[in-house]
């Protein structure tokens, strides 16, 4: 088993399901003894796991008034910060790590507590688009010498799916007779997507894991962070906005700052459903939950000529969580975003046979639609690594891959997942992803429409956003 050398200490901030799941992978694949790892978290969750591996466990929630003193105590120049917390500002920690020569990774752009529900902020200002722009702006920090690597938003999605997109583009090119070498630059990747005719990309996921104990009334059940999922569901629904789109959707708005790759809807993700497709479920209704990759992939695959955008795909998450989470999300919506009094994270008790099928669905090219990604079962997960379910392992394997890349490229500065070498990331993560495969389909969001009820849809171009949207 390959061990990757690292001479510094590792500080893990937050220790929920993802922190607990990534710890055994870090100890298995990185040449770092337990005594050089510290966990700083907000509560007792995972204390038994930390004790099992002999890792220092400290309960001390990071807040704006204490983060500097905590960071100074446990992370110094040459160390690595793994931020898998909620309600801790990613941008703040990135700035600290950039100024102090510390490597950094997180799985999502998090703000300080209260950001998502701050009435003083506009919908645009409290979006993931805004959080990403704030992080990218830190590239302009006046620093002397090299800039330590900070990998933004690199879990399963965002993160792993950006590498799936690249692999999918290469596969479609090969299958349609388009001769191409592996692109070397952002512009090369964007022009490949344009040349293939890709109009829409769904981060298309189906989770079939289930607990033997049904969801109760006023309880939120999920296979990963309930706090994180509920927060995302209450944010505005966001998507990268493609150049093929004829009309901006009803209640859709653009941003008046930043890269311009995305729009948002003036409604939360828990109220926004779309038609999508995965190999396990085939056609399904899913939710557009705001995610960093929707904005970043669309930005990365943008082609500009003479300063004008001439190509960009529409990109968004199309998520069908486990059945317990579906009921929980519906109940959350009924409560206008007020989180249920009880929360239950299901992992150890998940019944055999469930899978998390996470991939990217590229649509509009000459072969119609192509899904590429990971189908990982709970049964295989339990054989591979402890303290993970299928959903969590897709995240933690991706974190491991990005950590290895950062250690191999310690002076890359602030980078999005799309800017990393997708082959290297998949090489590290792939042993933990179950079946990684691609599947073509002739499905479109207009199939079977208008037969029983009159419907408004664009029959000429099935890949218009309004054809996907479930009214």
HELIX and SHEET records of a PDB file:
HELIX    1   1 UNK A   17  UNK A   29  1                                  13    
HELIX    2   2 UNK A   34  UNK A   36  5                                   3    
HELIX    3   3 UNK A   47  UNK A   53  1                                   7    
HELIX    4   4 UNK A   67  UNK A   74  1                                   8    
HELIX    5   5 UNK A   90  UNK A  100  1                                  11    
HELIX    6   6 UNK A  128  UNK A  137  1                                  10    
HELIX    7   7 UNK A  138  UNK A  140  5                                   3    
HELIX    8   8 UNK A  160  UNK A  175  1                                  16    
HELIX    9   9 UNK A  186  UNK A  196  1                                  11    
HELIX   10  10 UNK A  226  UNK A  234  1                                   9    
HELIX   11  11 UNK A  269  UNK A  271  5                                   3    
HELIX   12  12 UNK A  292  UNK A  300  1                                   9    
HELIX   13  13 UNK A  323  UNK A  334  1                                  12    
HELIX   14  14 UNK A  378  UNK A  384  1                                   7    
HELIX   15  15 UNK A  390  UNK A  408  1                                  19    
HELIX   16  16 UNK A  417  UNK A  419  5                                   3    
HELIX   17  17 UNK A  422  UNK A  429  1                                   8    
HELIX   18  18 UNK A  430  UNK A  432  5                                   3    
HELIX   19  19 UNK A  465  UNK A  468  1                                   4    
SHEET    1   A 2 UNK A   4  UNK A   5  0                                        
SHEET    2   A 2 UNK A  30  UNK A  31  1                                        
SHEET    1   B 7 UNK A  56  UNK A  59  0                                        
SHEET    2   B 7 UNK A  37  UNK A  41  1                                        
SHEET    3   B 7 UNK A  10  UNK A  13  1                                        
SHEET    4   B 7 UNK A  80  UNK A  83  1                                        
SHEET    5   B 7 UNK A 103  UNK A 106  1                                        
SHEET    6   B 7 UNK A 150  UNK A 151  1                                        
SHEET    7   B 7 UNK A 414  UNK A 415  1                                        
SHEET    1   C 5 UNK A 314  UNK A 320  0                                        
SHEET    2   C 5 UNK A 200  UNK A 207  1                                        
SHEET    3   C 5 UNK A 355  UNK A 365 -1                                        
SHEET    4   C 5 UNK A 368  UNK A 377 -1                                        
SHEET    5   C 5 UNK A 435  UNK A 441 -1                                        
SHEET    1   D 2 UNK A 219  UNK A 222  0                                        
SHEET    2   D 2 UNK A 342  UNK A 345  1                                        
SHEET    1   E 3 UNK A 236  UNK A 240  0                                        
SHEET    2   E 3 UNK A 262  UNK A 268 -1                                        
SHEET    3   E 3 UNK A 252  UNK A 254 -1                                        
SHEET    1   F 3 UNK A 282  UNK A 287  0                                        
SHEET    2   F 3 UNK A 273  UNK A 278 -1                                        
SHEET    3   F 3 UNK A 469  UNK A 470 -1                                        
SHEET    1   G 2 UNK A 303  UNK A 305  0                                        
SHEET    2   G 2 UNK A 308  UNK A 311 -1                                        
END                                                                             
